[in-house]
Amino acid sequence: MDDKIIFHVDVNSAYLSWIAVHRLQFGEDNIDIRTIPSIIGGNIKERHGIVLAKSIPAKKYNIQTGEPVVKALGRCKDLKVYPPDYKIFMRCSDAMYELLREYSPLIQRYSVDEVFMDMSHLKDNYMDKAIEIKDRIEKELGFTVNIGISTNKLLAKMASDFKKKNSIHTLFQEEIKDKMWPLPIRDLFMVGSRTEKKLKKLNIQTIGDLAHYNFDILNHMFKSYAKVIYNYANGIENSKVRDKNYLEVKGIGNSTTVPFDIFKREDALKVLLSLVETASMRLRKNETMCTLVHVSIKTNVFIRYSHQVTLNSPTDSTEELFKEITKAFDEVWKGEGIRHLGVRFSKLCSNEFYQKNLFDDDKKDKRRALDKTIDEIRFRYGNKSVFRSTFINSEIKPLSGGVLEEEDYMMMGSIL
């Protein structure tokens, strides 16, 4: 066996579990919503009702993640719908991270509900520690996890995805033949629907088929990507667990479908400001700054287009980010009615060693201090505790969106 022992800790049905735990702890429910047909979804009246997560009882009605809430309700008339809450998600994620820090000096927050841990220092009793961690999370935090164990991150992640939930699964090299190779090819990490179709044309149906396929043929069809999926099928992956005390993300985004079609610039800017407010809070929570902003528009006839602006220096200031988002919007909007707006911050860097440059104005530090204070007030007393006067008597919410977007979180790339 390799000297390394890697854990992959994955929360079971994270969004739904975390909302369920919150409601139970604060007396909002006498019933665990995980035990009834329920979903976490958007607001139907505001035209963005999408299923983000579903309970096990809801699966019996063939309710699918990503489908409209209206469609899900058509399948189950007694279905309960609960709104997502980004603040709750982050609190639960942070609580799990703090608990796990007691067990390893090397922890990589892979996504909001997934963590890699290098447990090589406890290789003589790693299973006992895995059981202890799983039981503590359930007892102290109220939700369950799967723990995958192996000698690398890929196999640990594959193991945690095995079907039995609230469980510990191993997938060492000697177990690949029996546990991984019989699985459908789509179950292999980095194989999406398009790749699956191409592989099936080569009569590659299982991960084992891919592991034993002629590499030259794969290389001809998939080029450099062939080596990635071929190595993964054989359990080969050598990246280190990177110690990060914040979520490693490739970008932070936020979007909303507005309850009425927008034709006025001032209304569009209010929506964008409300999106920047929540997204910039997440940027600061993540201890990062951005150097690229992106605005996206969907018109009332469902035409999509977008535009991005590169910043002169990194920032996490709500005011500065809104200024740049406004610039991007003005450069791209063609005056059509707007149904949906989105903002995104990318090309992120840590804010740990940030220094002002010669072109920064003297108010920069004051703005950052003000943002930090407002964030703390909102976190303690709720998002409605502080909002801008421009939203008084407005039909537009002061803070829009805030749903954790799956693409925000860095997945294991082809090169790790």
C-alpha positions as CSV (number, residue, x, y, z in Angstrom):
1,M,0.0,0.0,0.0
2,D,1.2,3.5,-0.7
3,D,2.4,5.6,2.2
4,K,-0.4,8.1,1.8
5,I,-3.8,7.9,3.3
6,I,-6.3,10.4,1.8
7,F,-9.9,11.0,3.0
8,H,-12.6,12.6,0.9
9,V,-15.4,13.8,3.1
10,D,-18.7,14.4,1.2
11,V,-21.9,15.7,2.8
12,N,-25.0,13.6,1.9
13,S,-27.6,15.8,0.2
14,A,-25.9,18.9,1.5
15,Y,-28.3,21.7,0.7
16,L,-31.3,19.8,1.8
17,S,-29.6,18.4,4.9
18,W,-28.3,21.8,6.0
19,I,-31.7,23.5,5.6
20,A,-33.3,20.6,7.5
21,V,-30.8,20.8,10.4
22,H,-31.2,24.6,10.6
23,R,-35.0,24.3,10.8
24,L,-34.9,21.6,13.5
25,Q,-32.3,23.5,15.6
26,F,-34.3,26.8,15.5
27,G,-37.7,25.3,15.9
28,E,-39.0,26.1,12.5
29,D,-40.2,22.5,11.9
30,N,-41.4,19.6,14.1
31,I,-40.4,17.3,11.2
32,D,-37.2,16.5,9.6
33,I,-37.7,17.6,6.0
34,R,-35.3,14.9,4.9
35,T,-38.0,12.3,5.8
36,I,-40.7,13.7,3.6
37,P,-41.0,14.6,-0.1
38,S,-39.2,17.9,-0.2
39,I,-36.9,20.0,-2.3
40,I,-34.7,23.0,-2.0
41,G,-35.7,25.3,-4.9
42,G,-36.3,28.8,-6.1
43,N,-39.2,31.1,-5.9
44,I,-41.9,30.2,-8.5
45,K,-43.6,33.7,-8.3
46,E,-40.3,35.3,-9.3
47,R,-39.8,32.9,-12.2
48,H,-36.7,31.2,-11.1
49,G,-38.1,28.0,-9.5
50,I,-35.4,25.4,-10.1
51,V,-34.8,22.2,-8.0
52,L,-31.4,22.5,-6.3
53,A,-31.7,19.4,-4.0
54,K,-34.2,16.8,-3.2
55,S,-35.0,14.4,-0.4
56,I,-34.8,10.6,-0.7
57,P,-38.7,10.4,-0.5
58,A,-38.9,12.9,-3.4
59,K,-36.8,10.7,-5.6
60,K,-39.6,8.1,-5.6
61,Y,-41.6,10.7,-7.7
62,N,-38.8,10.9,-10.3
63,I,-38.1,14.5,-9.3
64,Q,-34.8,15.6,-10.9
65,T,-32.3,18.2,-9.8
66,G,-32.2,21.1,-12.2
67,E,-35.8,20.8,-13.4
68,P,-38.4,23.6,-12.8
69,V,-40.2,23.5,-9.4
70,V,-43.5,23.7,-11.2
71,K,-42.7,20.4,-13.0
72,A,-41.7,18.8,-9.7
73,L,-45.0,19.9,-8.0
74,G,-46.9,18.3,-10.9
75,R,-45.3,15.0,-10.0
76,C,-46.0,15.2,-6.3
77,K,-48.9,17.4,-5.1
78,D,-47.7,17.1,-1.4
79,L,-44.1,18.2,-2.2
80,K,-42.7,20.7,0.2
81,V,-40.5,23.5,-1.3
82,Y,-37.9,25.4,0.8
83,P,-35.8,28.3,-0.4
84,P,-32.0,28.0,-0.4
85,D,-30.0,30.0,2.1
86,Y,-26.3,30.7,1.2
87,K,-25.5,31.9,4.7
88,I,-26.7,28.6,6.3
89,F,-24.7,26.6,3.7
90,M,-21.5,28.5,4.6
91,R,-22.1,28.2,8.4
92,C,-22.6,24.4,8.1
93,S,-19.6,24.1,5.8
94,D,-17.4,26.1,8.1
95,A,-18.5,24.1,11.1
96,M,-17.5,20.9,9.4
97,Y,-14.2,22.3,8.4
98,E,-13.4,23.4,12.0
99,L,-14.2,20.0,13.3
100,L,-12.0,18.3,10.7
101,R,-9.1,20.6,11.5
102,E,-8.7,18.6,14.7
103,Y,-7.6,15.6,12.7
104,S,-5.2,16.8,10.0
105,P,-2.9,19.7,9.3
106,L,-3.5,19.3,5.6
107,I,-7.1,19.9,4.6
108,Q,-8.3,21.1,1.1
109,R,-11.8,22.5,0.8
110,Y,-12.7,21.1,-2.6
111,S,-16.2,22.5,-2.7
112,V,-18.8,23.8,-0.2
113,D,-19.7,20.3,0.8
114,E,-16.5,18.3,0.1
115,V,-13.1,18.2,1.8
116,F,-9.9,16.3,1.1
117,M,-7.8,15.4,4.1
118,D,-4.3,14.0,4.2
119,M,-4.4,11.4,7.0
120,S,-1.1,9.7,6.3
121,H,0.1,10.5,9.8
122,L,-2.6,8.2,11.1
123,K,-2.2,5.4,8.6
124,D,-2.0,2.8,11.4
125,N,-5.5,3.5,12.7
126,Y,-7.1,5.5,9.8
127,M,-10.4,3.4,9.9
128,D,-10.9,4.1,13.6
129,K,-10.5,7.9,12.9
130,A,-12.8,7.7,9.9
131,I,-15.5,6.2,12.0
132,E,-14.9,8.8,14.8
133,I,-15.1,11.7,12.3
134,K,-18.3,10.4,10.6
135,D,-20.0,9.8,14.0
136,R,-19.0,13.2,15.4
137,I,-20.3,15.1,12.4
138,E,-23.7,13.4,12.7
139,K,-23.9,13.8,16.5
140,E,-22.5,17.3,16.8
141,L,-23.5,18.9,13.6
142,G,-26.7,17.0,12.7
143,F,-26.0,15.9,9.2
144,T,-24.3,12.8,7.7
145,V,-21.3,12.3,5.4
146,N,-19.7,9.7,3.2
147,I,-16.0,9.2,3.7
148,G,-13.9,7.8,0.9
149,I,-10.5,6.4,1.7
150,S,-7.6,5.7,-0.6
151,T,-4.0,6.5,-1.5
152,N,-4.9,9.4,-3.8
153,K,-7.5,12.1,-4.2
154,L,-9.2,10.5,-7.3
155,L,-9.8,7.1,-5.7
156,A,-10.9,8.7,-2.4
157,K,-13.4,10.8,-4.2
158,M,-14.7,7.8,-6.3
159,A,-15.0,5.8,-3.1
160,S,-17.1,8.5,-1.3
161,D,-19.5,8.4,-4.3
162,F,-20.4,4.8,-3.8
163,K,-24.1,4.4,-3.3
164,K,-24.5,3.5,0.4
165,K,-24.9,6.9,2.2
166,N,-23.7,7.8,5.7
167,S,-20.9,5.3,5.2
168,I,-17.2,4.8,4.9
169,H,-15.8,3.3,1.7
170,T,-12.3,2.3,0.7
171,L,-10.9,2.1,-2.8
172,F,-7.3,1.0,-2.8
173,Q,-5.4,-0.1,-5.8
174,E,-6.0,-3.8,-5.1
175,E,-9.8,-3.0,-4.9
176,I,-10.1,-1.2,-8.3
177,K,-10.8,-4.4,-10.2
178,D,-13.8,-5.3,-8.1
179,K,-15.2,-2.0,-7.0
180,M,-14.5,0.5,-9.8
181,W,-14.0,-1.2,-13.1
182,P,-17.6,-2.7,-13.2
183,L,-19.1,0.8,-12.9
184,P,-20.7,2.6,-15.9
185,I,-18.2,4.8,-17.7
186,R,-20.2,7.9,-16.8
187,D,-19.3,7.3,-13.2
188,L,-15.7,8.0,-13.8
189,F,-14.5,11.4,-12.7
190,M,-14.0,13.8,-15.7
191,V,-16.3,11.8,-18.0
192,G,-19.3,14.0,-18.9
193,S,-22.2,13.2,-21.2
194,R,-20.4,14.2,-24.4
195,T,-17.4,12.1,-23.6
196,E,-19.6,9.2,-22.6
197,K,-21.3,9.2,-26.0
198,K,-17.9,9.2,-27.8
199,L,-16.6,6.4,-25.6
200,K,-19.7,4.3,-26.1
201,K,-19.3,4.6,-29.9
202,L,-16.0,2.7,-29.2
203,N,-18.0,0.1,-27.2
204,I,-16.6,1.3,-24.0
205,Q,-19.4,0.7,-21.5
206,T,-17.6,0.4,-18.2
207,I,-14.6,2.0,-16.4
208,G,-12.8,-1.3,-16.8
209,D,-13.4,-1.2,-20.6
210,L,-11.6,2.1,-20.7
211,A,-8.8,1.0,-18.4
212,H,-8.0,-1.9,-20.9
213,Y,-8.6,-0.1,-24.2
214,N,-6.0,0.6,-26.8
215,F,-4.4,3.9,-25.8
216,D,-3.4,4.8,-29.3
217,I,-7.0,4.8,-30.4
218,L,-8.0,6.9,-27.4
219,N,-5.2,9.3,-28.1
220,H,-6.2,9.8,-31.7
221,M,-9.8,10.6,-30.7
222,F,-9.3,12.6,-27.5
223,K,-5.7,14.0,-27.9
224,S,-4.2,15.1,-24.5
225,Y,-7.5,14.4,-22.7
226,A,-7.0,10.7,-23.5
227,K,-4.2,10.4,-21.0
228,V,-6.3,12.0,-18.3
229,I,-9.3,9.6,-18.5
230,Y,-7.1,6.6,-19.2
231,N,-5.0,7.3,-16.1
232,Y,-8.1,7.9,-14.0
233,A,-9.7,4.6,-15.2
234,N,-6.5,2.9,-13.9
235,G,-6.6,4.8,-10.6
236,I,-3.6,6.9,-11.4
237,E,-3.6,10.5,-9.9
238,N,-0.8,12.1,-8.0
239,S,-1.9,15.6,-6.9
240,K,-1.2,16.7,-3.3
241,V,-3.8,17.8,-0.8
242,R,-3.4,21.5,-0.8
243,D,-3.8,23.2,2.5
244,K,-6.4,26.0,2.0
245,N,-8.3,27.7,4.8
246,Y,-10.8,29.1,2.3
247,L,-12.8,27.6,-0.5
248,E,-10.6,27.4,-3.6
249,V,-12.8,28.8,-6.3
250,K,-12.3,29.7,-9.9
251,G,-15.0,32.4,-9.8
252,I,-17.9,33.8,-7.8
253,G,-21.1,34.5,-9.5
254,N,-24.7,35.5,-8.8
255,S,-27.8,35.9,-10.9
256,T,-31.5,36.3,-10.7
257,T,-34.6,36.2,-12.9
258,V,-36.5,39.5,-12.3
259,P,-40.2,39.3,-11.4
260,F,-41.0,41.9,-14.2
261,D,-39.3,42.8,-17.5
262,I,-36.9,45.6,-17.1
263,F,-36.7,48.4,-19.8
264,K,-35.1,51.2,-17.7
265,R,-31.3,51.5,-17.1
266,E,-31.9,52.6,-13.5
267,D,-33.9,49.5,-12.7
268,A,-31.3,47.3,-14.3
269,L,-28.6,48.9,-12.3
270,K,-30.5,48.4,-9.1
271,V,-30.7,44.7,-9.8
272,L,-27.0,44.6,-10.7
273,L,-26.2,46.4,-7.4
274,S,-28.3,43.9,-5.4
275,L,-26.4,41.0,-7.1
276,V,-23.0,42.7,-6.5
277,E,-23.9,43.1,-2.9
278,T,-24.3,39.4,-2.2
279,A,-21.5,38.3,-4.6
280,S,-19.0,40.7,-3.1
281,M,-19.9,39.5,0.4
282,R,-19.0,36.0,-0.8
283,L,-15.8,37.2,-2.3
284,R,-14.7,38.7,1.0
285,K,-15.9,35.7,3.0
286,N,-13.6,33.6,0.7
287,E,-10.7,36.0,1.5
288,T,-10.1,36.7,-2.2
289,M,-10.1,39.6,-4.6
290,C,-10.9,39.7,-8.3
291,T,-9.4,41.3,-11.4
292,L,-12.1,40.4,-13.9
293,V,-15.8,41.2,-13.8
294,H,-18.5,39.7,-16.1
295,V,-22.1,40.7,-16.6
296,S,-24.7,38.5,-18.4
297,I,-28.1,39.4,-19.8
298,K,-31.0,37.4,-20.9
299,T,-33.7,39.4,-22.7
300,N,-37.5,39.0,-22.5
301,V,-37.3,37.0,-25.8
302,F,-34.6,34.7,-24.3
303,I,-31.6,36.1,-26.2
304,R,-28.4,35.8,-24.1
305,Y,-25.3,37.9,-24.3
306,S,-22.5,39.0,-22.0
307,H,-19.5,41.2,-21.5
308,Q,-16.4,41.4,-19.3
309,V,-14.1,44.1,-18.0
310,T,-10.5,43.7,-16.7
311,L,-9.7,45.7,-13.6
312,N,-6.6,47.8,-13.1
313,S,-5.9,46.2,-9.7
314,P,-7.5,43.5,-7.6
315,T,-10.5,44.5,-5.4
316,D,-13.2,43.1,-3.2
317,S,-15.0,46.4,-2.6
318,T,-18.7,46.4,-3.3
319,E,-18.5,50.0,-4.6
320,E,-15.6,49.4,-6.9
321,L,-17.1,46.2,-8.3
322,F,-20.4,47.8,-8.9
323,K,-18.7,50.6,-10.8
324,E,-17.0,48.1,-13.1
325,I,-20.1,46.0,-13.5
326,T,-22.0,49.2,-14.5
327,K,-19.3,49.9,-17.1
328,A,-19.6,46.4,-18.5
329,F,-23.4,46.6,-18.6
330,D,-23.4,50.0,-20.4
331,E,-21.0,48.7,-23.0
332,V,-23.1,45.7,-23.9
333,W,-26.8,46.4,-23.3
334,K,-28.8,47.1,-26.4
335,G,-31.9,48.5,-24.8
336,E,-34.1,45.3,-25.0
337,G,-36.4,44.2,-22.2
338,I,-34.4,42.2,-19.6
339,R,-35.6,39.1,-17.9
340,H,-32.5,37.8,-16.3
341,L,-29.2,39.4,-15.1
342,G,-26.0,37.9,-13.7
343,V,-22.7,39.1,-12.4
344,R,-19.5,37.1,-12.0
345,F,-16.0,37.8,-10.5
346,S,-13.1,35.8,-11.7
347,K,-9.3,35.8,-11.9
348,L,-9.2,35.6,-8.2
349,C,-6.2,36.1,-5.9
350,S,-5.8,36.0,-2.1
351,N,-6.3,39.2,-0.2
352,E,-3.7,38.2,2.4
353,F,-0.8,40.2,1.1
354,Y,-2.7,42.9,-0.8
355,Q,-1.0,46.3,-1.0
356,K,-2.3,49.5,-2.4
357,N,-0.7,50.6,-5.6
358,L,0.2,54.2,-6.5
359,F,-3.1,54.8,-8.3
360,D,-5.4,53.7,-5.5
361,D,-7.3,56.6,-3.8
362,D,-7.1,57.3,-0.1
363,K,-10.6,56.1,0.5
364,K,-9.9,52.5,-0.5
365,D,-9.0,51.3,3.0
366,K,-12.1,53.1,4.4
367,R,-14.3,51.4,1.9
368,R,-12.9,48.0,2.7
369,A,-13.3,48.6,6.4
370,L,-16.9,49.7,5.8
371,D,-17.6,46.6,3.7
372,K,-16.2,44.4,6.5
373,T,-18.4,46.1,9.1
374,I,-21.5,45.7,7.1
375,D,-20.8,42.1,6.4
376,E,-20.4,41.4,10.1
377,I,-23.7,43.2,10.9
378,R,-25.6,41.2,8.2
379,F,-24.1,37.9,9.3
380,R,-25.1,38.5,12.9
381,Y,-28.5,40.2,12.4
382,G,-29.6,39.1,8.9
383,N,-29.3,40.5,5.4
384,K,-32.2,43.0,6.0
385,S,-30.4,44.7,8.9
386,V,-28.5,47.0,6.6
387,F,-29.4,48.0,3.0
388,R,-28.9,50.9,0.7
389,S,-31.5,53.7,0.6
390,T,-31.9,53.4,-3.1
391,F,-34.0,50.3,-2.4
392,I,-36.5,52.0,-0.2
393,N,-40.0,51.8,-1.8
394,S,-38.4,49.7,-4.6
395,E,-39.8,46.5,-6.0
396,I,-36.2,45.2,-6.3
397,K,-34.7,43.4,-3.4
398,P,-31.6,45.0,-1.8
399,L,-29.8,41.7,-1.9
400,S,-30.6,39.3,-4.8
401,G,-29.5,35.8,-5.5
402,G,-27.1,34.4,-3.0
403,V,-27.6,30.8,-4.0
404,L,-24.4,28.9,-4.1
405,E,-23.6,28.2,-7.7
406,E,-22.1,24.8,-8.5
407,E,-19.7,26.2,-11.0
408,D,-18.2,28.5,-8.5
409,Y,-16.2,25.8,-6.8
410,M,-13.0,24.5,-8.3
411,M,-13.3,20.9,-9.4
412,M,-10.3,18.6,-9.8
413,G,-9.0,19.6,-13.2
414,S,-7.3,17.3,-15.7
415,I,-4.0,18.5,-14.4
416,L,-3.9,18.5,-10.6
